[in-house]
Amino acid sequence: ANSVAGSVAGKEFDGEKEMNAKDLEDEKEAYSSGEWKERVEKWKTRQEKKGLVNTYEAPNDQGEEDEFLMAEARQPLWRKVPISSSKISPYRIVIVMRLVILIFFFRFRILTPAEDAYPLWLISVICEIWFALSWILDQFPKWFPINRETYLDRLSLRFDREGEPNKLAPVDFFVSTVDPLKEPPIITANTVLSILSVDYPVEKVSCYVSDDGASMLLFDTLAETAEFARRWVPFCKKYSIEPRAPEFYFNQKMDYLKDKVQATFVKDRRAMKREYEEFKVRINALVAKAQKKPEEGWVMQDGSPWPGNNTRDHPGMIQVYLGSEGALDVEGKELPKLVYVSREKRPGYQHHKKAGAMNALVRVSAVLTNAPFLLNLDCDHYINNSKAVREAMCFLMDPQFGKKLCYVQFPQRFDG
């Protein structure tokens, strides 16, 4: 079906396309009869207020529904939400007050030079002016902040209709680590689990973990994480768990029974919490074992030496844990791909640290999945909103604006 963006801020885009009868029927089938009638009535009310519908004309339900569908299909996937002046005005007043104080400060600094140390005074004033200009530039976006709202239902209508092939774009997730002894493996595991359980088609999700320290500890941690994900992912999707990083979900100080109506939820949650605690114990055992490296180096389960015993001179390593044939969850459903990557390193070559590791992930993912969109995360940046990828697709897959966008950045929220 054709999906066409419509009007934003009262201005229609060029190149709009008409929907055919089959597209209209598909749109109607996406809603129940009650929801459909409610949406049509709301649309008719808006049109009457605008004077675009004559209430005295004979009713034509089919024509009105078709017109509503065409209007709905032209709508964008997101919109700007204005911020009320009562919220933004106090902050603007503070900015103005700081600017006035800054002006008086520079007036004092310039009119009272240090004659006995003039060069130092001049350098300090130049630095202060530079910092002041940086602060002023930083205030421009804060003076006119913008909130945006996405329409996930419209995204689903266009690209994720039930009974049709999914048209959402694939996404490759990149997670980078260097030293698992400094970056706790359990935190990396939680980040990976939050990625594997996102609310997105599993065949469109791939998670690549870069181990720039060639650590066998992280290799074994991901093996344990892949096994635990076979139970954690279906649990999250069955009960709509948020957030989907188990460490942070089980430590929430809130009523976890809110909005939960399934009778089996409490029993399944207790069982899952117990399994997660056992998972943590296994990870802790791996960390304790990795504290002291054997003289002969690490040895894998099959008896072969670990290729990354020399972290500065080792071949490239790639291991696919999930996503290959037979890697299913406990309910027999497919899981997203999980890939371990440790790039090759040789003495005498510049490896460019994290930038080089990201380049290696781009090359590996281009061969395995080649998704058009990438999401880059640090090992301690778990996804606290399972619909975040769909939110981003409302911008990146927008028929009109998507081709003009380079990236979508989410604000960070720090726990603790």
Residue, then its C-alpha position, 0 to 999 in steps of 0.5 A: a500500500n502507498s504511504v504518503a505523508g500529508s500536512v505539517a503546520g498547515k502546509e501540504f507536501d507536493g507529490e501526494k498519492e491517492m489510495n486505492a480501494k484495497d488500501l482503504e480496506d486494509e486500513k479499516e481491517a487494522y482497527s476493531s469496529g468500535e475503534w474505527k467508528e470512534r476515529v471516524e467520528k473524531w475526524k468528522t468533528r474536526q472537519e465540521k469545525k473547520g467548515l470542510v463538511n456540510t452537516y446538512e448533506a445526506p450522509n454517506d458513511q462509505g464516502e466519509e470513511d474513504e475520505f477519512l482514510m485518505a486524510e489519515a494516510r497523509q498524516p506525518l509520523w511525528r509532530k512538534v509539541p509546543i512548550s507552554s510559556s509558564k514552563i519556559s519563561p522562568y528559565r529564559i528569565v534566568i538566562v537573561m539574568r546570567l547574561v546581565i551579570l556576565i556583561f558586568f563581569f567583563r566590564f570590570r575585567i576589561l576596565t581593571p587590567a593587571e599592569d604588573a602581569y599584563p600578558l597573564w591578564l590578557i590571556s585570562v580575559i581571552c579565555e573567559i571571553w571564549f568560555a562566555l561565547s561557548w555558553i551563549l551559543d549553548q543557550f540558543p537551543k535552550w531558549f527555543p526548546i522543541n519537544r516531538e511526539t511520535y505516532l507509533d500507530r501510524l508507523s504500524l499501519r504503514f510498515d507493520r500490518e498484521g498478515e502482511p510482510n513486515k516493512l520496518a527497516p533492519v537495525d544493527f546495534f553496536v555495543s563496545t567494551v575494552d576491559p571487562l574487569k573495569e566494565p562489569p560484565i553483568i552490566t554489559a549483559n544487561t545492556v545486551l538483554s535490553i537490546l535482544s528484547v526490544d519491541y521490534p521484529v526479531e528478524k530485523v534486530s542484530c546485536y554486535v558486541s565489540d571486545d577490544g581487549a580480546s577477553m575470554l571473560l566477555f566471551d564466556t559472559l556472552a555465552e551465558t547471556a545468550e542462554f539466559a536470553r532464551r527465557w528473558v526475552p519471551f518473559c518481557k514480551k509476554y508481560s510487556i516488561e519495562p525496562r527490559a534490563p533485568e538488573f534495573y527491572f528487579n531493583q525498581k522501587m515501584d508496584y510491579l503489579k500495576d496494570k498486570v492482569q495475567a494470573t500467571f504473572v506473579k509466579d513467572r516473575r518469581a521464577m524469572k527473578r530466581e533464574y536471574e540471580e542464578f545467572k548473576v552467580r555464574i557471571n560472578a564466578l567467571v569474574a572471580k576466575a578471570q582475576k588471575k591469568p594462568e601462566e600458560g594462558w587461557v584455554m577454551q572448553d575444547g582444550s585449544p588456547w584462547p586466541g586473545n591471550n596476547t591482547r596486542d597480537h591476535p587474529g580477529m575473532i567472530q562468534v555468532y551466539l544467537g540468530s543462527e538456525g536452531a537458536l530459539d527461545v523456550e517458546g520455540k520462537e526466533l531470537p535476534k542475532l547476537v555476535y561477538v567481535s574482537r578485531e585483529k591486532r598486530p604490533g606496529y599498527q595504529h588501531h585508533k582505539k574505539a573509532g577503529a573498533m566501530n569501523a570493524l563492527v561496521r565491516v562485520s555487520a555489512v557482511l552478516t546483516n548489512a542493516p541500513f540503520l545503526l544504533n551505537l551504545d556503550c556497554d553501560h547504556y541499556i535501553n530503558n524504553s523497548k519502543a525506542v527503535r520504533e520511535a526513531m523509525c517514525f523520523l527515519m522512515d517518514p516518507q517526506f522527512g526521512k530522506k533528509l535526516c542523518y541521525v536521531q539522538f536520544p537523551q541519556r537518563f542516569d540511574g542512581 
